[in-house]
Amino acid sequence: MVDFNDLELDVAQVRRHFPILDREVHGKPLVYLDNAATSQTPESVIQSIADYYRRYNANIHRGLHTLADEATAAYEGTREKVRAFINAHEHREIIFTRGTTEAINLVANSWGRANLKAGDEILISRLEHHSNIVPWQLLARELELRIKVIPVDERGVLDMHAYRDLFTERTRLVAVNHISNAFGTVNPVAEMADIAHRQGALILVDGAQAAPHERVDVQALDADFYAFSAHKVYGPTGVGMLYGKATLLEAMPPWQGGGEMIKTVSFEAPTTFADIPHRFEAGTPAIGEVVGFGAALDWVGEFDLRLIKSWEQRLLAHATQELSRIDGLRILGTAPHKAAVISFIVEGAHSQDIGLLIDQLGVAIRTGHHCAQPLLTEFGVDATCRASFAAYNTPEEIDIFVEALKRVIGMVR
Ligand SMILES: *Cc1c(COP(=O)(O)O)cnc(C)c1O
C-alpha cells in the first residue's frame, strides 16, 4: 500500500482553494482526472482576474494614466514571477504567448526562418505533442528541411543511443518535450541538451507538462528555448510563455507585426523594432490572463512544487497498483521516471465508450489520441484512456475512479 500519511501537503486545505471541486456531474461529486489537458483554477487566480477588470482594466505600456500604470506593473510583474519560476537569468528572456503552441510557432517562424535552409535537420522525439511536430513540418515543407524522429522503446522511454546516432553536421535543432502528455515519461532533457550543444545544435524544450509537476530550472537544463502554458499550472487559458536565451532572442526577427513591438514606424525609412521581449509581443496581449498567470505561480509557490510532486507521485503509484489489478487492462507508458499521468487501454472495450460512461459516474478522464498520434501509432492503438493527477486529487478519488472503471468495463464487455 502507498502511504499518504507522512506528507506535509494538506490536501483538504488545497481542495478548499478550488470552488469547482464542489460541483456535481450527473448527480455525482466531480472526480476531475483530466489535469494533463487543463488544471482547475484556485479562487486566488479567479479573484486576481476579476480584480483586474473591476479596478485597473487598461491597455498597457503606452498609457500615461494611473490605470495604465497599474495594469503595466501587474503585467510586467508576472514576467518577473515567470522568470523566477523557471530560474531564467533575466526577465527580458520571457515572452508572453497564447500558450505552448504559439511559443513553438514563434520559434519555428522567427528563429527557424532566419537560421535554417534546405537540407538542414531537426530532431523530434516520437513522444511529442502535435504542437511540437506540426510547426516544424510546416516549416520543413517550405524550406525543404529534414525531420528525423528520436525513437522510443516499449516502455515509452527515448532511445538515447539512437538519439546520439541521429546527429549529423546538418543537425540544427532538437525539439523535445520535458514530460510526455500521453505517457508521462520524464525525458533526460539536461543530458539531451548537453549532447545537442556538443553537436552544435540548439534545443527547444516543450515544458507544458513539466511546469505543473517539476521544479524547472532553464539554466541548469541549459535549454535554449523552453515553453509552457498557464492553464496546466492552475492558471487561466489563453496565455503561456516562451523562454529564450537573451543572445538568441536578440538576434531573432519579429514574426508578427503590429502595435507594441516597434520603435518607429515610417513609410520613408525602414521601420525599427522594439527590444526583446516586446519585439515578440505584437498587439494588445491577454492582460487579465497574464495577471491570473502571475497569481497561479504565486499559488504554486505557496504550496511548494516539491511537496506537490511527491503527493502526485504517490497518487500515481496508488493508481498504477489499483489499475494493474484489473483484468485485461494494459498501461501504456511504463517509464521508470514518470509524471502523474496514466494511459491505458482495456481489452474488449473502446476507450471512447469508457470515457463517456465513466463521465456518467462523475469521473472526468480523457480519451483519444491526446494530440500524440505518432506515439500511439507506434504502440498500435489509435486511442487510450488517460487519467492525470494534480495537487488537489486524493487517494479516495482514485478509488472512486477505479470502482467506476470496473463497473463501466462490466457494462461494455
Ligand atoms: C498541452 C500541451 C501542449 C499544448 O499546449 P497549449 O496550451 O494547447 O498550447 C503542448 N505540449 C504538451 C506536452 C502539452 O501537454
The ligand as a Gaussian input file, in Angstrom:
#p B3LYP/6-31G(d) Opt

LIG

0 1
 C       -0.971000      20.757000     -23.683000
 C        0.325000      20.535000     -24.324000
 C        0.754000      21.334000     -25.393000
 C       -0.096000      22.409000     -25.983000
 O       -0.420000      23.398000     -25.060000
 P       -1.449000      24.547000     -25.459000
 O       -1.774000      25.172000     -24.148000
 O       -2.620000      23.848000     -26.082000
 O       -0.751000      25.445000     -26.399000
 C        1.988000      21.080000     -25.924000
 N        2.775000      20.116000     -25.441000
 C        2.418000      19.340000     -24.418000
 C        3.359000      18.298000     -23.912000
 C        1.170000      19.522000     -23.822000
 O        0.801000      18.751000     -22.810000

